[in-house]
Amino acid sequence: MKINLLIFISSSKEENNAGEVLMKTFESNIRPIKGDIIEDPGFHPGFHNGYEVVKVTINYASSECFVSLHPLVLEKQEIEMNTYIERLKTHGWKVVSKEELTN
């Protein structure tokens, strides 16, 4: 099954309370459930070793699963939003638009 991990990253320090949705897709026979903790090398170890699954949406017709992770609010952390996003990108995450998610 194709697993799509989704995380929303925001910061009230940025212009217009900027935020981005990032997604990482992979194939797996393991389907996460709400409450699971997902680890990924892109997550900064100084803040979190993993993020909690808050929602799982399954599309059996396309054999696809969308896994929403707990949002990350960076004003509580000592790292810039763009720095964290770049770290995620180097580990296979990509910024996606809301339009990409709804199509």
C-alpha positions, 0 to 999 in steps of 0.5 A: 500500500502507498503510504503518504505521511503529511505534516503541517509546519507553521510559525507565527514568526513568519509573514502572515503566520506562514505554514507549509504542508509536507508529504513523504510517500513510500510503500509499506505493508504496515498501516499506521493507526491514530496514536502511533509515533512515526520516526523519520530521519528528517525530524530534528532530534533536538525537538522530536524523535517522532510525531504522533499520527492524528488521522488516517484516511484510506482509499482502498480503490487506489490502495493508498493511505494518507497519514496526518501527523501532529502539526509542528508549531515552530515558535515553541522551538529554537529553529527557523521554519525554513531551516526545518523544511530544508532538513525535511526536504533533504530526507525525501519530504516535499512541499505540497499544495492543498490542490495537490492533496484534494486531487 
